[in-house]
Amino acid sequence: MAVLGHAHAGVLTIPGAGPPEPGLRALAVEFAKTHTGMAVEVPPSIGIAGGLRVIQAKEAPIVRLARRLSEEELSRFGLKQLVYGADAVVFATGRDVSISDVTEGQLLSLFSGSKTDWSELGATRGPVLVFYREPSEVAHQAIKQHLPQFAGLTFAASAKLANSDTAMRDGLAKYRTSIGWTTLSAVSAGSERLKSLSVNGVQASAAAVASGLYRMRVEHVLVYRESALTEEGRRFLGFVGSARGSRALRQLDVVPLLAASR
């Protein structure tokens, strides 16, 4: 129960993966405005694997994931899920990078280290500092699915492995000429500390994700054990698909999915 050590009456704590974190925190703020005496806490990411471990061990009634579970997984562990949002995976930079669009070839040259200064792409001079995630990370998998050359990419010798979504966001915010990847909702919540790049002229947006024009994406998913739900949990699950909840997601460029899936 360590992950929920600070939980108390009236508070619902939802541990789990990093990609849904910004959107879920926005939902929590809106939920508290209309549910007196109830609150939702969204602790730092423990990853998809961590979220699955917690729900399987019955240490929390609800966890957040960045992929939907299969029917076999749900049945095996007696779980249900709410797939409530779609979020673009974007290549992001620190705030001092002066270009906004790159080609796939330019991305490969940046991440591989063959280009080491932004001036080599016609941008304002500044060293390229690469952040990357492990191959099994869900956003990394989305990138490789739609940009296959990334599957065989060897990252620059100076590249830094970010071991969590939080570490990636913090690194990009701290090093102003860095590059990595994150979700569009993280950029939208980043108070202008991060910038997203369009790729081959295609800009990530909620509309582009919804239409299928922008294909690199992850899903926001709440997985829960119905028999363990508290009153706070039941009400929050209902709130996520409400008009107010959908509005909170759209403000961070997350595509609400519940209306389409019900």
C-alpha positions, 0 to 999 in steps of 0.5 A: 500500500506504499503508493497509497500511503497518503490516501484518506477519506474523501480522497481518490488516489489514481496511480499509474502511467505518465501520459494521462497525468496532465489531463487527469490532473485537469479532470481532478481540478474540475471534479473538485469544483462540483463535488464538495468533500471529494478530491482526486490525487494524481501522484507521479508516474510509476509507469504502465507496468507499475499501474498494472502491478498495483491494480493486480495486487488490489492496492488501488481501486483505479489506476491510469494506463496509456494503453487499453487492456485486451479482453483476456487481460481484463477477464483474467484479473476481473477488471474493467476499463474506461478508454476516455482520451486520445493524445498525440505523441509529439517530438518536443524541444526546449523553448529556445529552439527556433524552428517548428517543423522538421522532416523525418530525415532531420529527426533521424539526424538529430537523434542519431547525433549526426547533427549536433547544433541547431544551426545545421538545420537553419535554426538559431545556434545551440547545441542539440541535447537528445533525450530518449525513452526505453524501447518498450515505452508506449510513446516510443512504440507509437513513434516506431510504428509510424516512423519505422526507421526509428526502430533501428536507430542508434541514439547519439553517444551524448543522448540521455535516457529519461527513465520516466515521462516526468524526467523527459518533461523536466529535461526538455524544460531545463535544457532549452535547446534539447529534443525528445518526445512527450505527449501533446497534453504535456506540452499544452500544460507546460506553461510555454517551457516546451515546444512541439514540432510538426513533422513533414508539415503535419502539426499535432492537434486534437483535431488532427488526431481525431481525423486520423491525419496525425497518427502517432498517439497514445490512449488515456485509460482508467482501469478499475476493479468495480467491487473495490470502488468507493463513492469517490471512484464511482462519481469520478468515473461518471464525471470523466465522460461528462460535458465538463470533463470533456471540456477539461480534456480538450483544453489540453488538446486531448481528444475525448473518446467516451461519447464515441465509445458508449 
